[in-house]
Amino acid sequence: MEFHGGGSAGIVVSGNNVPAFLTNLWTLVEDPDTDPLICWSPNGNSFHVFDQGRFSKEVLPKYFKHNNMASFVRQLNMYGFRKVVHIEQGGLVKPEKDDTEFQHPYFIRGQEHLLENIKRKVTNVSNVKHEELKMSSDDVSKILTNVQHIKGKQETIDSKIIAMKHENEALWREVASLRQKHAQQQKVVNKLIQFLVTLVQSNRVLGMKRKIPLMLGDSSSAHSMPKYSRQYSLERLQASLQASPAISVSLPLPTTVAG
């Protein structure tokens, strides 16, 4: 089905103050070629839109240069049109087909001169009561007091955050220092363990060497070697521990008996 955009011949809307939307709407509803998709109600006080899908694709582009049904309904609402909802016996009547009815007190069949009375809704700031815009000095003082109070709390929070930041930096420095000391002490412990292992191994070797003189009957060699070897081992232990910066240990050397 094709519709002739702009309306059929012979349909004229009077009045120079009628917006183009209302002129096109009146022409569209009056056009008998579009009755399968949009037409007057039987009493002429409203109009029906059938099959919104087809209506938006086949009719709207020819009269309103778009195919958006939501935009069409939004324009109707801006000019004061209302959707008609039928109520029967306390419940809503569900239409048998896609049928939407719209109504306006000045959009009536055969009375196109009433279109001049349909005005677009405009929000005017000047309509707001002047008393609603007034604000007492007490309200202003309360707001300023609250703002100052909030500002003071904010400054306190900022100072606490800065103090916590400094404490955090000090803690990290202390952790780094402790890690360094721990590493130094670990080196000393490793050296001490290494020395003790060496000392034990040396004592085993000296013990084997001492058994040989005893078997040969050379008692002087058996008693002299452990004494000087022990003195040499203790001197090495003291020198190794004093070389470490973390731990300083002083071990007494054994006294030798003259004779």
CNS distance restraints for C-alpha pairs under 8 A (distance, minus, plus):
assign (resid   2 and name CA) (resid  58 and name CA) 7.56 0.50 0.50
assign (resid   3 and name CA) (resid  33 and name CA) 6.24 0.50 0.50
assign (resid   3 and name CA) (resid  34 and name CA) 6.43 0.50 0.50
assign (resid   3 and name CA) (resid  58 and name CA) 7.59 0.50 0.50
assign (resid   3 and name CA) (resid  59 and name CA) 6.93 0.50 0.50
assign (resid   3 and name CA) (resid  62 and name CA) 7.90 0.50 0.50
assign (resid   4 and name CA) (resid   8 and name CA) 6.81 0.50 0.50
assign (resid   4 and name CA) (resid  33 and name CA) 7.87 0.50 0.50
assign (resid   4 and name CA) (resid  62 and name CA) 7.47 0.50 0.50
assign (resid   5 and name CA) (resid  59 and name CA) 7.80 0.50 0.50
assign (resid   5 and name CA) (resid  62 and name CA) 4.60 0.50 0.50
assign (resid   5 and name CA) (resid  63 and name CA) 5.55 0.50 0.50
assign (resid   6 and name CA) (resid  24 and name CA) 6.91 0.50 0.50
assign (resid   6 and name CA) (resid  27 and name CA) 7.10 0.50 0.50
assign (resid   6 and name CA) (resid  28 and name CA) 7.53 0.50 0.50
assign (resid   6 and name CA) (resid  62 and name CA) 7.01 0.50 0.50
assign (resid   6 and name CA) (resid  63 and name CA) 5.80 0.50 0.50
assign (resid   7 and name CA) (resid  11 and name CA) 6.96 0.50 0.50
assign (resid   7 and name CA) (resid  24 and name CA) 7.81 0.50 0.50
assign (resid   7 and name CA) (resid  27 and name CA) 5.29 0.50 0.50
assign (resid   7 and name CA) (resid  28 and name CA) 5.94 0.50 0.50
assign (resid   7 and name CA) (resid  30 and name CA) 7.96 0.50 0.50
assign (resid   7 and name CA) (resid  31 and name CA) 5.83 0.50 0.50
assign (resid   8 and name CA) (resid  27 and name CA) 7.73 0.50 0.50
assign (resid   8 and name CA) (resid  31 and name CA) 5.86 0.50 0.50
assign (resid  11 and name CA) (resid  27 and name CA) 6.46 0.50 0.50
assign (resid  11 and name CA) (resid  30 and name CA) 7.28 0.50 0.50
assign (resid  11 and name CA) (resid  31 and name CA) 7.64 0.50 0.50
assign (resid  12 and name CA) (resid  27 and name CA) 7.54 0.50 0.50
assign (resid  13 and name CA) (resid  23 and name CA) 6.37 0.50 0.50
assign (resid  13 and name CA) (resid  26 and name CA) 7.55 0.50 0.50
assign (resid  13 and name CA) (resid  27 and name CA) 7.52 0.50 0.50
assign (resid  13 and name CA) (resid 112 and name CA) 6.44 0.50 0.50
assign (resid  13 and name CA) (resid 113 and name CA) 7.89 0.50 0.50
assign (resid  14 and name CA) (resid 112 and name CA) 6.99 0.50 0.50
assign (resid  14 and name CA) (resid 113 and name CA) 6.43 0.50 0.50
assign (resid  15 and name CA) (resid 113 and name CA) 7.03 0.50 0.50
assign (resid  15 and name CA) (resid 116 and name CA) 6.96 0.50 0.50
assign (resid  17 and name CA) (resid 116 and name CA) 6.07 0.50 0.50
assign (resid  18 and name CA) (resid  22 and name CA) 6.59 0.50 0.50
assign (resid  18 and name CA) (resid  23 and name CA) 6.59 0.50 0.50
assign (resid  18 and name CA) (resid 115 and name CA) 6.32 0.50 0.50
assign (resid  18 and name CA) (resid 116 and name CA) 5.29 0.50 0.50
assign (resid  19 and name CA) (resid  23 and name CA) 6.38 0.50 0.50
assign (resid  20 and name CA) (resid  24 and name CA) 6.08 0.50 0.50
assign (resid  21 and name CA) (resid  25 and name CA) 6.07 0.50 0.50
assign (resid  21 and name CA) (resid  64 and name CA) 7.69 0.50 0.50
assign (resid  22 and name CA) (resid  26 and name CA) 6.03 0.50 0.50
assign (resid  22 and name CA) (resid 115 and name CA) 7.27 0.50 0.50
assign (resid  23 and name CA) (resid  27 and name CA) 6.22 0.50 0.50
assign (resid  24 and name CA) (resid  28 and name CA) 5.96 0.50 0.50
assign (resid  24 and name CA) (resid  63 and name CA) 6.30 0.50 0.50
assign (resid  24 and name CA) (resid  64 and name CA) 7.55 0.50 0.50
assign (resid  25 and name CA) (resid  29 and name CA) 6.19 0.50 0.50
assign (resid  26 and name CA) (resid  30 and name CA) 6.07 0.50 0.50
assign (resid  26 and name CA) (resid 112 and name CA) 7.86 0.50 0.50
assign (resid  27 and name CA) (resid  31 and name CA) 6.01 0.50 0.50
assign (resid  28 and name CA) (resid  34 and name CA) 7.00 0.50 0.50
assign (resid  28 and name CA) (resid  38 and name CA) 7.63 0.50 0.50
assign (resid  28 and name CA) (resid  63 and name CA) 7.48 0.50 0.50
assign (resid  29 and name CA) (resid  34 and name CA) 7.31 0.50 0.50
assign (resid  29 and name CA) (resid  35 and name CA) 7.43 0.50 0.50
assign (resid  29 and name CA) (resid  38 and name CA) 6.03 0.50 0.50
assign (resid  29 and name CA) (resid  39 and name CA) 5.09 0.50 0.50
assign (resid  29 and name CA) (resid  40 and name CA) 6.43 0.50 0.50
assign (resid  29 and name CA) (resid  47 and name CA) 7.24 0.50 0.50
assign (resid  30 and name CA) (resid  39 and name CA) 7.08 0.50 0.50
assign (resid  30 and name CA) (resid  40 and name CA) 7.64 0.50 0.50
assign (resid  31 and name CA) (resid  35 and name CA) 7.04 0.50 0.50
assign (resid  32 and name CA) (resid  39 and name CA) 7.73 0.50 0.50
assign (resid  34 and name CA) (resid  38 and name CA) 5.80 0.50 0.50
assign (resid  34 and name CA) (resid  39 and name CA) 7.11 0.50 0.50
assign (resid  34 and name CA) (resid  59 and name CA) 7.86 0.50 0.50
assign (resid  35 and name CA) (resid  39 and name CA) 4.75 0.50 0.50
assign (resid  36 and name CA) (resid  50 and name CA) 7.20 0.50 0.50
assign (resid  37 and name CA) (resid  48 and name CA) 7.92 0.50 0.50
assign (resid  37 and name CA) (resid  49 and name CA) 5.72 0.50 0.50
assign (resid  37 and name CA) (resid  50 and name CA) 4.72 0.50 0.50
assign (resid  37 and name CA) (resid  51 and name CA) 6.52 0.50 0.50
assign (resid  37 and name CA) (resid  54 and name CA) 7.73 0.50 0.50
assign (resid  37 and name CA) (resid  55 and name CA) 5.99 0.50 0.50
assign (resid  38 and name CA) (resid  47 and name CA) 7.00 0.50 0.50
assign (resid  38 and name CA) (resid  48 and name CA) 5.47 0.50 0.50
assign (resid  38 and name CA) (resid  49 and name CA) 4.52 0.50 0.50
assign (resid  38 and name CA) (resid  50 and name CA) 6.11 0.50 0.50
assign (resid  38 and name CA) (resid  55 and name CA) 7.84 0.50 0.50
assign (resid  39 and name CA) (resid  47 and name CA) 5.48 0.50 0.50
assign (resid  39 and name CA) (resid  48 and name CA) 5.53 0.50 0.50
assign (resid  39 and name CA) (resid  49 and name CA) 7.01 0.50 0.50
assign (resid  40 and name CA) (resid  44 and name CA) 5.54 0.50 0.50
assign (resid  40 and name CA) (resid  45 and name CA) 7.61 0.50 0.50
assign (resid  40 and name CA) (resid  46 and name CA) 6.02 0.50 0.50
assign (resid  40 and name CA) (resid  47 and name CA) 4.17 0.50 0.50
assign (resid  40 and name CA) (resid  48 and name CA) 6.21 0.50 0.50
assign (resid  40 and name CA) (resid 109 and name CA) 7.28 0.50 0.50
assign (resid  41 and name CA) (resid  45 and name CA) 6.66 0.50 0.50
assign (resid  41 and name CA) (resid  46 and name CA) 5.45 0.50 0.50
assign (resid  41 and name CA) (resid  47 and name CA) 5.07 0.50 0.50
assign (resid  41 and name CA) (resid  48 and name CA) 6.36 0.50 0.50
assign (resid  44 and name CA) (resid 108 and name CA) 5.81 0.50 0.50
assign (resid  44 and name CA) (resid 109 and name CA) 4.92 0.50 0.50
assign (resid  45 and name CA) (resid 103 and name CA) 6.66 0.50 0.50
assign (resid  45 and name CA) (resid 104 and name CA) 7.62 0.50 0.50
assign (resid  45 and name CA) (resid 105 and name CA) 7.61 0.50 0.50
assign (resid  45 and name CA) (resid 107 and name CA) 6.95 0.50 0.50
assign (resid  45 and name CA) (resid 108 and name CA) 4.93 0.50 0.50
assign (resid  45 and name CA) (resid 109 and name CA) 6.60 0.50 0.50
assign (resid  46 and name CA) (resid 101 and name CA) 6.77 0.50 0.50
assign (resid  46 and name CA) (resid 102 and name CA) 5.68 0.50 0.50
assign (resid  46 and name CA) (resid 103 and name CA) 4.46 0.50 0.50
assign (resid  46 and name CA) (resid 104 and name CA) 6.96 0.50 0.50
assign (resid  46 and name CA) (resid 107 and name CA) 7.19 0.50 0.50
assign (resid  46 and name CA) (resid 108 and name CA) 6.78 0.50 0.50
assign (resid  47 and name CA) (resid 101 and name CA) 5.66 0.50 0.50
assign (resid  47 and name CA) (resid 102 and name CA) 5.63 0.50 0.50
assign (resid  47 and name CA) (resid 103 and name CA) 6.69 0.50 0.50
assign (resid  48 and name CA) (resid  99 and name CA) 6.44 0.50 0.50
assign (resid  48 and name CA) (resid 100 and name CA) 5.56 0.50 0.50
assign (resid  48 and name CA) (resid 101 and name CA) 4.37 0.50 0.50
assign (resid  48 and name CA) (resid 102 and name CA) 6.49 0.50 0.50
assign (resid  49 and name CA) (resid  55 and name CA) 7.56 0.50 0.50
assign (resid  49 and name CA) (resid  99 and name CA) 5.70 0.50 0.50
assign (resid  49 and name CA) (resid 100 and name CA) 5.14 0.50 0.50
assign (resid  49 and name CA) (resid 101 and name CA) 6.30 0.50 0.50
assign (resid  50 and name CA) (resid  55 and name CA) 7.12 0.50 0.50
assign (resid  50 and name CA) (resid  97 and name CA) 7.77 0.50 0.50
assign (resid  50 and name CA) (resid  98 and name CA) 5.47 0.50 0.50
assign (resid  50 and name CA) (resid  99 and name CA) 4.66 0.50 0.50
assign (resid  50 and name CA) (resid 100 and name CA) 6.54 0.50 0.50
assign (resid  51 and name CA) (resid  55 and name CA) 6.10 0.50 0.50
assign (resid  51 and name CA) (resid  97 and name CA) 7.82 0.50 0.50
assign (resid  51 and name CA) (resid  98 and name CA) 5.07 0.50 0.50
assign (resid  51 and name CA) (resid  99 and name CA) 6.71 0.50 0.50
assign (resid  52 and name CA) (resid  56 and name CA) 5.92 0.50 0.50
assign (resid  52 and name CA) (resid  69 and name CA) 7.13 0.50 0.50
assign (resid  52 and name CA) (resid  98 and name CA) 7.04 0.50 0.50
assign (resid  53 and name CA) (resid  57 and name CA) 6.45 0.50 0.50
assign (resid  54 and name CA) (resid  58 and name CA) 5.73 0.50 0.50
assign (resid  54 and name CA) (resid  59 and name CA) 7.65 0.50 0.50
assign (resid  55 and name CA) (resid  59 and name CA) 5.20 0.50 0.50
assign (resid  55 and name CA) (resid  60 and name CA) 6.55 0.50 0.50
assign (resid  56 and name CA) (resid  60 and name CA) 5.12 0.50 0.50
assign (resid  56 and name CA) (resid  61 and name CA) 7.35 0.50 0.50
assign (resid  56 and name CA) (resid  67 and name CA) 4.80 0.50 0.50
assign (resid  56 and name CA) (resid  68 and name CA) 6.11 0.50 0.50
assign (resid  56 and name CA) (resid  69 and name CA) 5.54 0.50 0.50
assign (resid  57 and name CA) (resid  61 and name CA) 6.81 0.50 0.50
assign (resid  57 and name CA) (resid  67 and name CA) 5.55 0.50 0.50
assign (resid  58 and name CA) (resid  62 and name CA) 7.42 0.50 0.50
assign (resid  59 and name CA) (resid  63 and name CA) 6.63 0.50 0.50
assign (resid  59 and name CA) (resid  67 and name CA) 7.96 0.50 0.50
assign (resid  60 and name CA) (resid  64 and name CA) 5.38 0.50 0.50
assign (resid  60 and name CA) (resid  65 and name CA) 6.62 0.50 0.50
assign (resid  60 and name CA) (resid  66 and name CA) 5.91 0.50 0.50
assign (resid  60 and name CA) (resid  67 and name CA) 5.25 0.50 0.50
assign (resid  60 and name CA) (resid  68 and name CA) 7.61 0.50 0.50
assign (resid  60 and name CA) (resid  69 and name CA) 7.94 0.50 0.50
assign (resid  61 and name CA) (resid  65 and name CA) 4.36 0.50 0.50
assign (resid  61 and name CA) (resid  66 and name CA) 4.61 0.50 0.50
assign (resid  61 and name CA) (resid  67 and name CA) 5.30 0.50 0.50
assign (resid  62 and name CA) (resid  66 and name CA) 7.99 0.50 0.50
assign (resid  68 and name CA) (resid  72 and name CA) 6.47 0.50 0.50
assign (resid  69 and name CA) (resid  73 and name CA) 6.26 0.50 0.50
assign (resid  70 and name CA) (resid  74 and name CA) 6.07 0.50 0.50
assign (resid  71 and name CA) (resid  75 and name CA) 6.24 0.50 0.50
assign (resid  72 and name CA) (resid  76 and name CA) 6.39 0.50 0.50
assign (resid  73 and name CA) (resid  77 and name CA) 6.30 0.50 0.50
assign (resid  74 and name CA) (resid  78 and name CA) 6.29 0.50 0.50
assign (resid  75 and name CA) (resid  79 and name CA) 6.47 0.50 0.50
assign (resid  76 and name CA) (resid  80 and name CA) 6.46 0.50 0.50
assign (resid  76 and name CA) (resid  81 and name CA) 5.16 0.50 0.50
assign (resid  76 and name CA) (resid  82 and name CA) 7.65 0.50 0.50
assign (resid  77 and name CA) (resid  81 and name CA) 5.09 0.50 0.50
assign (resid  77 and name CA) (resid  82 and name CA) 6.53 0.50 0.50
assign (resid  78 and name CA) (resid 120 and name CA) 5.73 0.50 0.50
assign (resid  78 and name CA) (resid 121 and name CA) 5.57 0.50 0.50
assign (resid  79 and name CA) (resid 118 and name CA) 6.56 0.50 0.50
assign (resid  79 and name CA) (resid 119 and name CA) 5.91 0.50 0.50
assign (resid  79 and name CA) (resid 120 and name CA) 4.52 0.50 0.50
assign (resid  79 and name CA) (resid 121 and name CA) 6.16 0.50 0.50
assign (resid  80 and name CA) (resid 104 and name CA) 6.72 0.50 0.50
assign (resid  80 and name CA) (resid 118 and name CA) 7.59 0.50 0.50
assign (resid  80 and name CA) (resid 119 and name CA) 7.73 0.50 0.50
assign (resid  80 and name CA) (resid 120 and name CA) 7.24 0.50 0.50
assign (resid  80 and name CA) (resid 121 and name CA) 7.31 0.50 0.50
assign (resid  81 and name CA) (resid 102 and name CA) 6.28 0.50 0.50
assign (resid  81 and name CA) (resid 103 and name CA) 5.50 0.50 0.50
assign (resid  81 and name CA) (resid 104 and name CA) 4.94 0.50 0.50
assign (resid  82 and name CA) (resid 102 and name CA) 5.48 0.50 0.50
assign (resid  82 and name CA) (resid 103 and name CA) 5.39 0.50 0.50
assign (resid  82 and name CA) (resid 104 and name CA) 6.58 0.50 0.50
assign (resid  83 and name CA) (resid 100 and name CA) 7.29 0.50 0.50
assign (resid  83 and name CA) (resid 101 and name CA) 5.76 0.50 0.50
assign (resid  83 and name CA) (resid 102 and name CA) 4.51 0.50 0.50
assign (resid  83 and name CA) (resid 103 and name CA) 6.42 0.50 0.50
assign (resid  84 and name CA) (resid 100 and name CA) 7.69 0.50 0.50
assign (resid  84 and name CA) (resid 101 and name CA) 5.36 0.50 0.50
assign (resid  84 and name CA) (resid 102 and name CA) 5.61 0.50 0.50
assign (resid  84 and name CA) (resid 103 and name CA) 6.56 0.50 0.50
assign (resid  85 and name CA) (resid  92 and name CA) 7.56 0.50 0.50
assign (resid  85 and name CA) (resid 101 and name CA) 7.86 0.50 0.50
assign (resid  86 and name CA) (resid  92 and name CA) 6.31 0.50 0.50
assign (resid  86 and name CA) (resid  93 and name CA) 6.13 0.50 0.50
assign (resid  87 and name CA) (resid  91 and name CA) 5.72 0.50 0.50
assign (resid  87 and name CA) (resid  92 and name CA) 4.91 0.50 0.50
assign (resid  87 and name CA) (resid  93 and name CA) 6.16 0.50 0.50
assign (resid  88 and name CA) (resid  92 and name CA) 6.34 0.50 0.50
assign (resid  88 and name CA) (resid  93 and name CA) 6.50 0.50 0.50
assign (resid  95 and name CA) (resid  99 and name CA) 6.64 0.50 0.50
assign (resid 103 and name CA) (resid 107 and name CA) 7.12 0.50 0.50
assign (resid 104 and name CA) (resid 108 and name CA) 7.68 0.50 0.50
assign (resid 106 and name CA) (resid 114 and name CA) 5.26 0.50 0.50
assign (resid 106 and name CA) (resid 115 and name CA) 6.04 0.50 0.50
assign (resid 106 and name CA) (resid 117 and name CA) 6.67 0.50 0.50
assign (resid 106 and name CA) (resid 118 and name CA) 6.47 0.50 0.50
assign (resid 107 and name CA) (resid 111 and name CA) 7.54 0.50 0.50
assign (resid 107 and name CA) (resid 112 and name CA) 7.32 0.50 0.50
assign (resid 107 and name CA) (resid 114 and name CA) 6.86 0.50 0.50
assign (resid 107 and name CA) (resid 115 and name CA) 6.39 0.50 0.50
assign (resid 108 and name CA) (resid 112 and name CA) 7.13 0.50 0.50
assign (resid 108 and name CA) (resid 114 and name CA) 7.84 0.50 0.50
assign (resid 114 and name CA) (resid 118 and name CA) 7.45 0.50 0.50
assign (resid 124 and name CA) (resid 128 and name CA) 7.76 0.50 0.50
assign (resid 128 and name CA) (resid 132 and name CA) 7.32 0.50 0.50
assign (resid 129 and name CA) (resid 133 and name CA) 7.16 0.50 0.50
assign (resid 130 and name CA) (resid 134 and name CA) 6.74 0.50 0.50
assign (resid 135 and name CA) (resid 139 and name CA) 6.50 0.50 0.50
assign (resid 135 and name CA) (resid 140 and name CA) 7.13 0.50 0.50
assign (resid 136 and name CA) (resid 140 and name CA) 6.55 0.50 0.50
assign (resid 137 and name CA) (resid 141 and name CA) 6.12 0.50 0.50
assign (resid 138 and name CA) (resid 142 and name CA) 6.17 0.50 0.50
assign (resid 139 and name CA) (resid 143 and name CA) 6.20 0.50 0.50
assign (resid 140 and name CA) (resid 144 and name CA) 6.19 0.50 0.50
assign (resid 141 and name CA) (resid 145 and name CA) 6.06 0.50 0.50
assign (resid 142 and name CA) (resid 146 and name CA) 6.14 0.50 0.50
assign (resid 143 and name CA) (resid 147 and name CA) 6.15 0.50 0.50
assign (resid 144 and name CA) (resid 148 and name CA) 6.18 0.50 0.50
assign (resid 145 and name CA) (resid 149 and name CA) 6.15 0.50 0.50
assign (resid 146 and name CA) (resid 150 and name CA) 6.11 0.50 0.50
assign (resid 147 and name CA) (resid 151 and name CA) 6.06 0.50 0.50
assign (resid 148 and name CA) (resid 152 and name CA) 6.15 0.50 0.50
assign (resid 149 and name CA) (resid 153 and name CA) 6.37 0.50 0.50
assign (resid 150 and name CA) (resid 154 and name CA) 6.14 0.50 0.50
assign (resid 151 and name CA) (resid 155 and name CA) 6.27 0.50 0.50
assign (resid 152 and name CA) (resid 156 and name CA) 6.30 0.50 0.50
assign (resid 153 and name CA) (resid 157 and name CA) 6.19 0.50 0.50
assign (resid 154 and name CA) (resid 158 and name CA) 6.15 0.50 0.50
assign (resid 155 and name CA) (resid 159 and name CA) 6.23 0.50 0.50
assign (resid 156 and name CA) (resid 160 and name CA) 6.28 0.50 0.50
assign (resid 157 and name CA) (resid 161 and name CA) 6.17 0.50 0.50
assign (resid 158 and name CA) (resid 162 and name CA) 6.29 0.50 0.50
assign (resid 159 and name CA) (resid 163 and name CA) 6.24 0.50 0.50
assign (resid 160 and name CA) (resid 164 and name CA) 6.12 0.50 0.50
assign (resid 161 and name CA) (resid 165 and name CA) 6.12 0.50 0.50
assign (resid 162 and name CA) (resid 166 and name CA) 6.36 0.50 0.50
assign (resid 163 and name CA) (resid 167 and name CA) 6.25 0.50 0.50
assign (resid 164 and name CA) (resid 168 and name CA) 6.03 0.50 0.50
assign (resid 165 and name CA) (resid 169 and name CA) 6.29 0.50 0.50
assign (resid 166 and name CA) (resid 170 and name CA) 6.28 0.50 0.50
assign (resid 167 and name CA) (resid 171 and name CA) 6.18 0.50 0.50
assign (resid 168 and name CA) (resid 172 and name CA) 6.29 0.50 0.50
assign (resid 169 and name CA) (resid 173 and name CA) 6.31 0.50 0.50
assign (resid 170 and name CA) (resid 174 and name CA) 6.24 0.50 0.50
assign (resid 171 and name CA) (resid 175 and name CA) 6.13 0.50 0.50
assign (resid 172 and name CA) (resid 176 and name CA) 6.18 0.50 0.50
assign (resid 173 and name CA) (resid 177 and name CA) 6.28 0.50 0.50
assign (resid 174 and name CA) (resid 178 and name CA) 6.16 0.50 0.50
assign (resid 175 and name CA) (resid 179 and name CA) 6.12 0.50 0.50
assign (resid 176 and name CA) (resid 180 and name CA) 6.31 0.50 0.50
assign (resid 177 and name CA) (resid 181 and name CA) 6.30 0.50 0.50
assign (resid 178 and name CA) (resid 182 and name CA) 5.98 0.50 0.50
assign (resid 179 and name CA) (resid 183 and name CA) 6.17 0.50 0.50
assign (resid 180 and name CA) (resid 184 and name CA) 6.36 0.50 0.50
assign (resid 181 and name CA) (resid 185 and name CA) 6.17 0.50 0.50
assign (resid 181 and name CA) (resid 246 and name CA) 7.29 0.50 0.50
assign (resid 182 and name CA) (resid 186 and name CA) 6.04 0.50 0.50
assign (resid 183 and name CA) (resid 187 and name CA) 6.35 0.50 0.50
assign (resid 184 and name CA) (resid 188 and name CA) 6.52 0.50 0.50
assign (resid 184 and name CA) (resid 245 and name CA) 7.60 0.50 0.50
assign (resid 184 and name CA) (resid 246 and name CA) 6.09 0.50 0.50
assign (resid 185 and name CA) (resid 189 and name CA) 6.21 0.50 0.50
assign (resid 185 and name CA) (resid 246 and name CA) 5.87 0.50 0.50
assign (resid 185 and name CA) (resid 247 and name CA) 7.33 0.50 0.50
assign (resid 186 and name CA) (resid 190 and name CA) 6.13 0.50 0.50
assign (resid 187 and name CA) (resid 191 and name CA) 6.21 0.50 0.50
assign (resid 188 and name CA) (resid 192 and name CA) 6.09 0.50 0.50
assign (resid 188 and name CA) (resid 241 and name CA) 7.21 0.50 0.50
assign (resid 188 and name CA) (resid 244 and name CA) 6.28 0.50 0.50
assign (resid 188 and name CA) (resid 246 and name CA) 7.38 0.50 0.50
assign (resid 188 and name CA) (resid 247 and name CA) 7.24 0.50 0.50
assign (resid 189 and name CA) (resid 193 and name CA) 6.12 0.50 0.50
assign (resid 190 and name CA) (resid 194 and name CA) 6.07 0.50 0.50
assign (resid 191 and name CA) (resid 195 and name CA) 6.06 0.50 0.50
assign (resid 191 and name CA) (resid 240 and name CA) 7.57 0.50 0.50
assign (resid 192 and name CA) (resid 196 and name CA) 6.14 0.50 0.50
assign (resid 192 and name CA) (resid 237 and name CA) 7.92 0.50 0.50
assign (resid 192 and name CA) (resid 241 and name CA) 7.53 0.50 0.50
assign (resid 193 and name CA) (resid 197 and name CA) 6.18 0.50 0.50
assign (resid 194 and name CA) (resid 198 and name CA) 6.23 0.50 0.50
assign (resid 195 and name CA) (resid 199 and name CA) 6.01 0.50 0.50
assign (resid 195 and name CA) (resid 237 and name CA) 6.92 0.50 0.50
assign (resid 196 and name CA) (resid 200 and name CA) 6.09 0.50 0.50
assign (resid 197 and name CA) (resid 201 and name CA) 6.23 0.50 0.50
assign (resid 198 and name CA) (resid 202 and name CA) 6.11 0.50 0.50
assign (resid 199 and name CA) (resid 203 and name CA) 6.17 0.50 0.50
assign (resid 199 and name CA) (resid 233 and name CA) 6.92 0.50 0.50
assign (resid 200 and name CA) (resid 204 and name CA) 6.37 0.50 0.50
assign (resid 201 and name CA) (resid 205 and name CA) 6.48 0.50 0.50
assign (resid 202 and name CA) (resid 206 and name CA) 6.15 0.50 0.50
assign (resid 203 and name CA) (resid 207 and name CA) 5.92 0.50 0.50
assign (resid 204 and name CA) (resid 208 and name CA) 6.39 0.50 0.50
assign (resid 205 and name CA) (resid 209 and name CA) 6.36 0.50 0.50
assign (resid 206 and name CA) (resid 210 and name CA) 6.06 0.50 0.50
assign (resid 206 and name CA) (resid 225 and name CA) 7.67 0.50 0.50
assign (resid 206 and name CA) (resid 226 and name CA) 6.84 0.50 0.50
assign (resid 207 and name CA) (resid 211 and name CA) 6.47 0.50 0.50
assign (resid 208 and name CA) (resid 212 and name CA) 6.90 0.50 0.50
assign (resid 209 and name CA) (resid 213 and name CA) 7.28 0.50 0.50
assign (resid 210 and name CA) (resid 214 and name CA) 6.64 0.50 0.50
assign (resid 210 and name CA) (resid 221 and name CA) 7.73 0.50 0.50
assign (resid 210 and name CA) (resid 222 and name CA) 5.02 0.50 0.50
assign (resid 210 and name CA) (resid 223 and name CA) 7.98 0.50 0.50
assign (resid 210 and name CA) (resid 225 and name CA) 7.59 0.50 0.50
assign (resid 210 and name CA) (resid 226 and name CA) 7.95 0.50 0.50
assign (resid 211 and name CA) (resid 215 and name CA) 6.33 0.50 0.50
assign (resid 211 and name CA) (resid 222 and name CA) 7.52 0.50 0.50
assign (resid 212 and name CA) (resid 216 and name CA) 6.51 0.50 0.50
assign (resid 213 and name CA) (resid 217 and name CA) 5.99 0.50 0.50
assign (resid 213 and name CA) (resid 218 and name CA) 4.92 0.50 0.50
assign (resid 213 and name CA) (resid 219 and name CA) 6.59 0.50 0.50
assign (resid 213 and name CA) (resid 221 and name CA) 6.52 0.50 0.50
assign (resid 213 and name CA) (resid 222 and name CA) 5.76 0.50 0.50
assign (resid 214 and name CA) (resid 218 and name CA) 5.84 0.50 0.50
assign (resid 214 and name CA) (resid 219 and name CA) 6.06 0.50 0.50
assign (resid 214 and name CA) (resid 222 and name CA) 6.49 0.50 0.50
assign (resid 218 and name CA) (resid 222 and name CA) 6.70 0.50 0.50
assign (resid 219 and name CA) (resid 223 and name CA) 6.41 0.50 0.50
assign (resid 220 and name CA) (resid 224 and name CA) 6.15 0.50 0.50
assign (resid 221 and name CA) (resid 225 and name CA) 6.19 0.50 0.50
assign (resid 222 and name CA) (resid 226 and name CA) 7.43 0.50 0.50
assign (resid 223 and name CA) (resid 227 and name CA) 6.89 0.50 0.50
assign (resid 224 and name CA) (resid 228 and name CA) 6.58 0.50 0.50
assign (resid 225 and name CA) (resid 229 and name CA) 5.99 0.50 0.50
assign (resid 226 and name CA) (resid 230 and name CA) 5.88 0.50 0.50
assign (resid 227 and name CA) (resid 231 and name CA) 6.41 0.50 0.50
assign (resid 228 and name CA) (resid 232 and name CA) 6.21 0.50 0.50
assign (resid 229 and name CA) (resid 233 and name CA) 6.19 0.50 0.50
assign (resid 230 and name CA) (resid 234 and name CA) 6.25 0.50 0.50
assign (resid 231 and name CA) (resid 235 and name CA) 6.31 0.50 0.50
assign (resid 231 and name CA) (resid 253 and name CA) 6.65 0.50 0.50
assign (resid 231 and name CA) (resid 254 and name CA) 6.60 0.50 0.50
assign (resid 232 and name CA) (resid 236 and name CA) 6.40 0.50 0.50
assign (resid 233 and name CA) (resid 237 and name CA) 6.33 0.50 0.50
assign (resid 234 and name CA) (resid 238 and name CA) 6.20 0.50 0.50
assign (resid 234 and name CA) (resid 251 and name CA) 7.51 0.50 0.50
assign (resid 234 and name CA) (resid 253 and name CA) 6.83 0.50 0.50
assign (resid 235 and name CA) (resid 239 and name CA) 6.18 0.50 0.50
assign (resid 235 and name CA) (resid 253 and name CA) 7.35 0.50 0.50
assign (resid 236 and name CA) (resid 240 and name CA) 6.13 0.50 0.50
assign (resid 237 and name CA) (resid 241 and name CA) 6.26 0.50 0.50
assign (resid 238 and name CA) (resid 242 and name CA) 6.11 0.50 0.50
assign (resid 238 and name CA) (resid 249 and name CA) 6.85 0.50 0.50
assign (resid 238 and name CA) (resid 250 and name CA) 6.28 0.50 0.50
assign (resid 238 and name CA) (resid 251 and name CA) 6.16 0.50 0.50
assign (resid 239 and name CA) (resid 243 and name CA) 6.24 0.50 0.50
assign (resid 240 and name CA) (resid 244 and name CA) 7.04 0.50 0.50
assign (resid 241 and name CA) (resid 247 and name CA) 6.86 0.50 0.50
assign (resid 241 and name CA) (resid 248 and name CA) 6.15 0.50 0.50
assign (resid 241 and name CA) (resid 249 and name CA) 6.08 0.50 0.50
assign (resid 242 and name CA) (resid 247 and name CA) 7.27 0.50 0.50
assign (resid 242 and name CA) (resid 248 and name CA) 5.20 0.50 0.50
assign (resid 242 and name CA) (resid 249 and name CA) 6.32 0.50 0.50
assign (resid 242 and name CA) (resid 250 and name CA) 7.70 0.50 0.50
assign (resid 244 and name CA) (resid 248 and name CA) 7.05 0.50 0.50
